[in-house]
Amino acid sequence: MQTYTPIALLSLLGVTLSATVDGAFESLVRLLEIATAPYILSAQTEQRGDLSPERGSGR
């Protein structure tokens, strides 16, 4: 019985740490998506050539 108690506690600790790390990783991924979205949109706009005409070009 004395052996099972530390094993059970370590298992619970492992599950708790795993859930905590998973939550932290998900929030980092969300932050990364938010940070890179303007750059991706900018690159797509430049690639399509949808830039506004230069000033004084008559268009």
C-alpha positions in Angstrom: 0.0 0.0 0.0 2.9 2.4 0.7 4.2 2.0 -2.8 0.9 2.8 -4.5 0.4 6.2 -2.8 3.5 7.9 -4.4 2.7 6.3 -7.8 -0.9 7.6 -7.7 0.3 11.1 -6.6 3.0 11.2 -9.4 0.4 10.2 -11.9 -2.0 13.0 -10.9 0.9 15.4 -11.0 1.8 14.3 -14.5 -1.8 14.7 -15.7 -2.0 18.2 -14.2 1.3 19.3 -15.7 0.3 17.9 -19.1 -2.9 19.8 -19.1 -1.1 23.0 -18.0 1.5 22.7 -20.7 -1.2 21.9 -23.3 -3.1 25.1 -22.3 0.0 27.2 -22.5 0.9 25.8 -25.9 -2.6 26.5 -27.3 -2.4 30.2 -26.1 1.0 30.6 -27.7 -0.3 29.2 -31.0 -3.2 31.7 -30.9 -0.8 34.6 -30.2 1.3 33.5 -33.1 -1.6 33.3 -35.5 -2.7 36.8 -34.4 0.8 38.2 -34.9 1.4 36.7 -38.3 -2.1 37.4 -39.9 -1.3 40.9 -41.0 2.0 39.8 -42.7 0.2 36.9 -44.5 -2.5 39.3 -45.7 0.0 41.9 -46.8 2.0 39.3 -48.8 -1.2 38.0 -50.5 -2.2 41.6 -51.5 1.3 42.3 -52.9 1.3 39.0 -54.8 -2.1 39.8 -56.5 -1.0 43.3 -57.4 -3.9 44.9 -55.7 -1.9 47.9 -54.7 -3.4 51.3 -55.0 -2.2 53.3 -58.0 0.7 55.7 -57.5 -0.2 59.3 -56.9 -0.6 61.4 -60.0 -0.8 58.4 -62.3 -4.2 59.5 -63.6 -6.0 56.3 -62.6 
